[in-house]
Amino acid sequence: MMKKIRKMLKRQEGFTLVELMVAVVILGILAGIGVQQYGRIQRQAQIAAHNANVRIITNAANMYIMMNNKKPESIEDLASQFSQDVPKPPQGLFPEVKDYTLNVTENNDGIWQITVTPGIMSE
């Protein structure tokens, strides 16, 4: 009897349907986790890029004010402060926003308030 079972097991090639189903389920779970992590990491990268853009625009506005003794009227006035083009919001983070907007005001004490919209985001 044992010899017959051993012979049958030796002739068996491939995997059973149950083994294949278990493998497919495990792969599906791993793929689902991977997709979730990818989406989260992608959003974090977009937020980091956006926050860097806001800081770059704010610093460029500060430099413009110090060099010209007046406020910039728009972000395009700051173009000479950038080594490349004026930064744009990351695609997908703000679907309704195409460009950053800049608002610079001076209070009674002579202190400049620089606001970039959309502003800094937290993760």
Backbone as ProteinMPNN parsed JSONL, in Angstrom:
{"seq_chain_A": "MMKKIRKMLKRQEGFTLVELMVAVVILGILAGIGVQQYGRIQRQAQIAAHNANVRIITNAANMYIMMNNKKPESIEDLASQFSQDVPKPPQGLFPEVKDYTLNVTENNDGIWQITVTPGIMSE", "coords_chain_A": {"N_chain_A": [[0.82, -1.19, 0.0], [1.873, 1.299, 0.86], [3.884, 1.513, -0.981], [2.498, 1.901, -3.349], [1.335, 4.419, -2.89], [3.614, 6.015, -2.673], [4.628, 5.705, -5.258], [2.597, 6.975, -6.695], [2.83, 9.57, -5.711], [5.375, 10.212, -6.619], [4.975, 10.311, -9.356], [3.358, 12.479, -9.575], [3.07, 15.67, -10.927], [3.531, 19.201, -10.978], [1.232, 21.605, -9.501], [-1.485, 21.476, -7.153], [-4.918, 22.518, -7.497], [-5.786, 23.859, -5.208], [-3.366, 24.66, -4.03], [-2.473, 26.451, -5.984], [-4.528, 28.384, -5.835], [-4.151, 29.372, -3.234], [-1.643, 30.565, -3.547], [-2.299, 32.57, -5.421], [-4.092, 34.129, -3.908], [-2.388, 35.042, -1.862], [-0.551, 36.543, -3.396], [-2.333, 38.485, -4.352], [-3.035, 39.832, -1.98], [-0.523, 40.893, -1.236], [-0.079, 42.563, -3.457], [-2.185, 44.386, -3.161], [-1.463, 45.687, -0.777], [0.926, 46.838, -1.625], [0.053, 48.665, -3.616], [-1.455, 50.466, -2.095], [0.565, 51.548, -0.45], [2.183, 52.731, -2.397], [0.502, 54.767, -3.399], [0.251, 56.365, -1.085], [2.91, 57.15, -0.634], [3.388, 58.54, -2.982], [1.632, 60.729, -2.71], [2.765, 61.951, -0.434], [5.202, 62.76, -1.539], [4.296, 64.631, -3.429], [3.223, 66.584, -1.717], [5.533, 67.368, -0.342], [7.001, 68.468, -2.483], [5.297, 70.577, -3.188], [5.359, 72.14, -0.792], [8.066, 72.849, -0.813], [8.091, 74.411, -3.148], [6.463, 76.57, -2.313], [8.075, 77.672, -0.305], [10.29, 78.412, -1.859], [9.164, 80.376, -3.544], [8.394, 82.258, -1.604], [10.918, 82.945, -0.516], [12.089, 84.04, -2.818], [10.432, 86.256, -3.171], [11.09, 87.699, -0.864], [13.795, 88.278, -1.465], [13.423, 89.863, -3.75], [12.094, 92.085, -2.663], [14.094, 93.07, -0.944], [16.103, 93.716, -2.805], [14.894, 95.525, -4.586], [13.448, 97.318, -3.132], [10.702, 97.487, -3.107], [7.433, 96.0, -3.425], [6.765, 92.896, -5.139], [4.536, 92.685, -7.879], [3.397, 90.45, -8.971], [3.868, 86.874, -9.306], [5.329, 86.521, -11.608], [6.999, 88.738, -11.658], [9.03, 87.879, -10.105], [10.547, 86.219, -11.611], [13.228, 86.554, -12.366], [14.548, 85.796, -10.101], [14.475, 83.086, -9.978], [16.156, 80.085, -10.922], [15.163, 78.542, -12.861], [12.027, 78.065, -14.574], [9.063, 79.707, -13.247], [7.825, 78.098, -10.38], [5.307, 75.525, -10.531], [2.226, 74.246, -9.162], [2.263, 70.838, -7.944], [1.087, 68.288, -10.141], [-2.145, 66.956, -9.792], [-2.324, 67.317, -7.046], [-3.653, 69.705, -6.441], [-6.232, 69.863, -8.219], [-7.858, 71.92, -9.242], [-6.289, 74.172, -9.267], [-4.084, 76.011, -11.171], [-1.843, 77.677, -11.111], [0.414, 79.199, -8.729], [-0.514, 81.836, -6.486], [0.454, 85.1, -5.478], [0.58, 87.282, -2.752], [1.517, 90.28, -1.454], [1.902, 92.367, 1.248], [2.377, 95.403, 3.129], [2.732, 96.236, 6.474], [1.895, 98.718, 9.049], [4.245, 99.004, 10.483], [6.238, 98.702, 8.697], [6.816, 96.141, 8.006], [6.897, 93.385, 5.873], [4.374, 91.271, 4.647], [4.142, 88.178, 3.298], [2.24, 86.144, 1.279], [1.552, 83.052, -0.084], [-0.545, 81.321, -2.25], [-1.894, 78.202, -3.16], [-1.097, 77.537, 0.284], [1.432, 76.321, 2.639], [1.309, 72.837, 3.285], [0.369, 70.245, 5.564], [1.421, 66.873, 6.185]], "CA_chain_A": [[0.0, 0.0, 0.0], [2.762, 2.46, 0.929], [4.626, 1.584, -2.234], [1.597, 2.482, -4.345], [1.201, 5.857, -2.596], [4.889, 6.64, -3.039], [4.684, 5.725, -6.717], [1.669, 8.01, -7.161], [3.387, 10.873, -5.369], [6.524, 10.454, -7.488], [4.481, 10.639, -10.692], [2.592, 13.729, -9.539], [3.827, 16.823, -11.383], [2.779, 20.441, -10.902], [0.579, 21.987, -8.25], [-2.928, 21.245, -7.1], [-5.722, 23.729, -7.633], [-5.792, 24.542, -3.909], [-2.066, 25.323, -3.88], [-2.47, 27.606, -6.884], [-5.445, 29.394, -5.295], [-3.486, 29.987, -2.078], [-0.6, 31.441, -4.083], [-2.961, 33.734, -6.028], [-4.619, 34.959, -2.818], [-1.245, 35.7, -1.217], [-0.075, 37.577, -4.321], [-3.331, 39.561, -4.357], [-2.888, 40.601, -0.737], [0.721, 41.661, -1.342], [-0.274, 43.618, -4.456], [-3.053, 45.403, -2.556], [-0.658, 46.46, 0.174], [1.879, 47.624, -2.405], [-0.646, 49.772, -4.278], [-1.777, 51.453, -1.058], [1.801, 52.216, -0.05], [2.615, 53.566, -3.513], [-0.341, 55.964, -3.407], [0.592, 57.186, 0.076], [4.237, 57.723, -0.86], [3.256, 59.516, -4.064], [1.015, 61.933, -2.136], [3.763, 62.598, 0.418], [6.168, 63.413, -2.42], [3.645, 65.819, -3.988], [3.122, 67.583, -0.653], [6.89, 67.877, -0.112], [7.336, 69.331, -3.621], [4.485, 71.788, -3.048], [5.893, 72.947, 0.306], [9.334, 73.413, -1.286], [7.742, 75.491, -4.079], [5.974, 77.719, -1.542], [9.248, 78.286, 0.34], [11.096, 79.037, -2.915], [8.477, 81.607, -3.955], [8.492, 83.198, -0.48], [12.3, 83.441, -0.467], [12.291, 84.898, -3.986], [9.741, 87.523, -2.888], [11.938, 88.417, 0.097], [14.957, 88.803, -2.192], [12.942, 90.929, -4.625], [11.828, 93.257, -1.815], [15.378, 93.609, -0.472], [16.885, 94.258, -3.913], [14.188, 96.582, -5.316], [12.792, 98.204, -2.168], [9.27, 97.545, -3.391], [6.85, 94.658, -3.47], [6.466, 92.38, -6.478], [3.106, 92.719, -8.178], [2.951, 89.087, -9.271], [4.954, 85.888, -9.288], [6.146, 86.724, -12.803], [8.031, 89.722, -11.318], [10.1, 87.167, -9.411], [11.161, 85.258, -12.536], [14.69, 86.698, -12.376], [15.078, 85.177, -8.886], [14.464, 81.634, -10.147], [17.126, 79.578, -11.889], [14.36, 77.929, -13.919], [10.717, 78.71, -14.677], [8.301, 79.883, -12.011], [7.277, 76.788, -9.99], [3.873, 75.232, -10.672], [1.781, 73.237, -8.188], [2.359, 69.459, -8.44], [-0.134, 67.797, -10.789], [-2.954, 66.028, -9.018], [-2.486, 67.727, -5.655], [-4.714, 70.713, -6.484], [-6.724, 69.782, -9.6], [-8.495, 73.158, -9.686], [-5.315, 75.27, -9.219], [-3.081, 75.89, -12.234], [-0.655, 78.451, -10.747], [0.441, 79.805, -7.399], [-0.764, 83.275, -6.447], [1.299, 85.788, -4.51], [0.03, 88.508, -2.186], [2.511, 90.914, -0.587], [1.404, 93.6, 1.868], [3.269, 96.015, 4.118], [1.938, 96.772, 7.581], [2.275, 100.058, 9.507], [5.608, 98.978, 11.017], [7.17, 98.485, 7.594], [7.099, 94.71, 7.882], [6.218, 92.811, 4.719], [3.678, 89.994, 4.826], [4.128, 87.467, 2.021], [1.32, 85.005, 1.298], [1.483, 82.269, -1.322], [-1.734, 80.468, -2.24], [-2.151, 77.542, -1.887], [0.014, 77.63, 1.227], [2.108, 75.125, 3.157], [0.417, 71.736, 3.686], [0.95, 69.219, 6.437], [1.198, 65.524, 5.656]], "C_chain_A": [[0.871, 1.264, 0.0], [3.536, 2.63, -0.367], [3.769, 2.224, -3.325], [1.464, 3.997, -4.144], [2.474, 6.589, -3.0], [5.022, 6.742, -4.556], [3.789, 6.836, -7.272], [2.228, 9.402, -6.88], [4.578, 11.214, -6.257], [6.071, 10.872, -8.883], [3.75, 11.982, -10.725], [3.499, 14.893, -9.949], [2.938, 18.049, -11.284], [2.14, 20.642, -9.547], [-0.903, 21.651, -8.314], [-3.645, 22.578, -7.234], [-5.725, 24.53, -6.336], [-4.482, 25.291, -3.698], [-1.98, 26.562, -4.766], [-3.367, 28.725, -6.362], [-4.816, 30.112, -4.102], [-2.411, 30.961, -2.557], [-1.205, 32.707, -4.686], [-3.498, 34.672, -4.952], [-3.486, 35.714, -2.136], [-0.698, 36.81, -2.108], [-1.045, 38.759, -4.383], [-3.226, 40.435, -3.125], [-1.636, 41.468, -0.8], [0.588, 42.807, -2.345], [-1.146, 44.735, -3.897], [-2.301, 46.279, -1.581], [0.312, 47.364, -0.577], [1.243, 48.827, -3.07], [-0.993, 50.859, -3.268], [-0.537, 52.234, -0.655], [2.287, 53.155, -1.149], [1.814, 54.864, -3.558], [-0.002, 56.905, -2.268], [1.938, 57.885, -0.135], [4.182, 58.779, -1.955], [2.645, 60.816, -3.542], [2.002, 62.672, -1.244], [4.798, 63.34, -0.425], [5.578, 64.678, -3.039], [3.556, 66.933, -2.949], [4.491, 68.193, -0.377], [7.314, 68.818, -1.238], [6.571, 70.647, -3.539], [5.056, 72.702, -1.964], [7.231, 73.578, -0.075], [9.071, 74.565, -2.255], [7.295, 76.743, -3.335], [7.151, 78.431, -0.874], [10.13, 79.004, -0.684], [10.47, 80.36, -3.341], [8.579, 82.661, -2.855], [9.897, 83.785, -0.395], [12.599, 84.367, -1.638], [11.612, 86.25, -3.781], [10.541, 88.348, -1.882], [13.151, 89.034, -0.589], [14.554, 89.971, -3.086], [12.722, 92.212, -3.824], [13.137, 93.888, -1.365], [16.151, 94.28, -1.598], [16.223, 95.473, -4.562], [13.486, 97.582, -4.414], [11.316, 98.437, -2.493], [8.754, 96.125, -3.481], [6.666, 94.206, -4.911], [4.954, 92.382, -6.688], [2.546, 91.331, -8.462], [4.148, 88.146, -9.191], [5.868, 86.08, -10.494], [7.23, 87.767, -12.564], [9.238, 89.054, -10.663], [10.898, 86.263, -10.34], [12.679, 85.359, -12.546], [15.33, 86.047, -11.151], [15.174, 83.657, -9.006], [15.518, 81.223, -11.161], [16.41, 78.919, -13.071], [13.049, 78.701, -14.021], [10.091, 78.873, -13.301], [7.683, 78.535, -11.641], [5.764, 76.706, -10.188], [3.484, 74.229, -9.593], [1.911, 71.828, -8.771], [1.022, 68.989, -9.023], [-0.846, 66.806, -9.889], [-3.181, 66.449, -7.585], [-3.61, 68.751, -5.524], [-5.28, 70.727, -7.908], [-7.289, 71.101, -10.125], [-7.524, 74.333, -9.752], [-4.25, 75.037, -10.281], [-1.769, 76.583, -11.864], [-0.746, 78.892, -9.296], [0.075, 81.28, -7.529], [0.03, 83.871, -5.298], [0.598, 87.054, -4.057], [1.058, 89.057, -1.204], [1.922, 92.219, -0.075], [2.43, 94.099, 2.876], [2.408, 96.588, 5.231], [2.489, 98.128, 8.021], [3.702, 100.125, 10.031], [6.65, 98.775, 9.929], [7.566, 97.033, 7.41], [6.254, 94.147, 6.745], [5.599, 91.47, 5.086], [3.549, 89.344, 3.454], [3.232, 86.239, 2.158], [1.303, 84.35, -0.079], [0.278, 81.343, -1.2], [-1.63, 79.466, -3.381], [-0.894, 77.495, -1.028], [0.597, 76.282, 1.614], [1.065, 74.097, 3.61], [1.139, 70.834, 4.671], [0.609, 67.855, 5.858], [0.273, 64.838, 6.565]], "O_chain_A": [[0.626, 2.188, -0.775], [3.81, 3.75, -0.798], [4.272, 3.005, -4.133], [1.479, 4.761, -5.11], [2.414, 7.662, -3.602], [5.481, 7.76, -5.073], [4.172, 7.548, -8.2], [2.113, 10.303, -7.711], [4.774, 12.376, -6.611], [6.719, 11.701, -9.522], [3.55, 12.552, -11.798], [4.574, 15.075, -9.378], [1.727, 17.956, -11.482], [2.455, 19.953, -8.577], [-1.491, 21.557, -9.391], [-3.035, 23.639, -7.097], [-5.672, 25.76, -6.37], [-4.487, 26.433, -3.238], [-1.471, 27.6, -4.342], [-2.998, 29.896, -6.442], [-4.938, 31.331, -3.979], [-2.29, 32.063, -2.023], [-0.678, 33.801, -4.482], [-3.369, 35.89, -5.077], [-3.617, 36.907, -1.862], [-0.412, 37.905, -1.624], [-0.614, 39.91, -4.458], [-3.319, 41.659, -3.223], [-1.682, 42.649, -0.457], [1.092, 43.904, -2.101], [-0.87, 45.911, -4.136], [-2.49, 47.495, -1.566], [0.497, 48.523, -0.207], [1.835, 49.907, -3.086], [-0.841, 52.045, -3.557], [-0.588, 53.458, -0.533], [2.753, 54.258, -0.86], [2.385, 55.94, -3.736], [0.031, 58.12, -2.46], [2.079, 59.073, 0.154], [4.857, 59.803, -1.863], [3.106, 61.898, -3.905], [2.07, 63.901, -1.291], [5.223, 64.435, -0.057], [6.272, 65.687, -3.165], [3.788, 68.099, -3.268], [4.601, 69.405, -0.197], [7.923, 69.855, -0.978], [7.134, 71.712, -3.791], [5.219, 73.902, -2.188], [7.503, 74.719, 0.299], [9.753, 75.589, -2.194], [7.7, 77.852, -3.683], [7.213, 79.661, -0.877], [10.655, 80.082, -0.405], [11.175, 81.359, -3.482], [8.824, 83.832, -3.142], [10.052, 84.994, -0.222], [13.289, 85.372, -1.471], [12.157, 87.281, -4.176], [10.657, 89.565, -2.033], [13.497, 90.185, -0.323], [15.275, 90.965, -3.166], [13.118, 93.295, -4.255], [13.279, 95.11, -1.399], [16.791, 95.308, -1.376], [16.922, 96.365, -5.043], [12.98, 98.596, -4.895], [10.765, 99.49, -2.172], [9.523, 95.172, -3.598], [6.439, 95.026, -5.801], [4.192, 92.107, -5.761], [1.367, 91.068, -8.225], [5.289, 88.578, -9.03], [7.068, 85.822, -10.401], [8.284, 87.703, -13.196], [10.338, 89.606, -10.669], [11.838, 85.604, -9.895], [13.357, 84.346, -12.718], [16.531, 85.774, -11.157], [15.874, 83.014, -8.224], [15.749, 81.925, -12.145], [16.987, 78.76, -14.147], [12.97, 79.857, -13.604], [10.524, 78.263, -12.323], [7.076, 77.887, -12.494], [5.046, 77.693, -10.03], [4.321, 73.442, -9.153], [1.693, 71.637, -9.968], [-0.04, 69.262, -8.463], [-0.222, 65.926, -9.298], [-4.134, 65.99, -6.955], [-4.423, 68.672, -4.604], [-4.841, 71.536, -8.726], [-7.208, 71.374, -11.322], [-7.895, 75.397, -10.248], [-3.592, 73.996, -10.294], [-0.697, 76.125, -12.26], [-1.828, 78.952, -8.712], [0.326, 81.899, -8.563], [0.249, 83.223, -4.275], [0.082, 87.814, -4.877], [1.427, 88.386, -0.241], [1.497, 93.07, -0.856], [3.236, 93.333, 3.403], [1.466, 97.336, 4.972], [3.445, 98.631, 7.429], [4.309, 101.195, 10.024], [7.841, 98.685, 10.23], [8.548, 96.733, 6.731], [5.052, 94.4, 6.664], [6.223, 90.642, 5.751], [2.918, 89.9, 2.555], [3.436, 85.402, 3.037], [1.072, 85.003, -1.096], [0.099, 80.668, -0.187], [-1.298, 79.867, -4.496], [0.224, 77.424, -1.54], [0.3, 75.252, 1.009], [0.067, 74.448, 4.238], [2.359, 70.681, 4.618], [-0.373, 67.705, 5.131], [-0.073, 63.68, 6.335]]}, "name": "protein", "num_of_chains": 1, "seq": "MMKKIRKMLKRQEGFTLVELMVAVVILGILAGIGVQQYGRIQRQAQIAAHNANVRIITNAANMYIMMNNKKPESIEDLASQFSQDVPKPPQGLFPEVKDYTLNVTENNDGIWQITVTPGIMSE"}
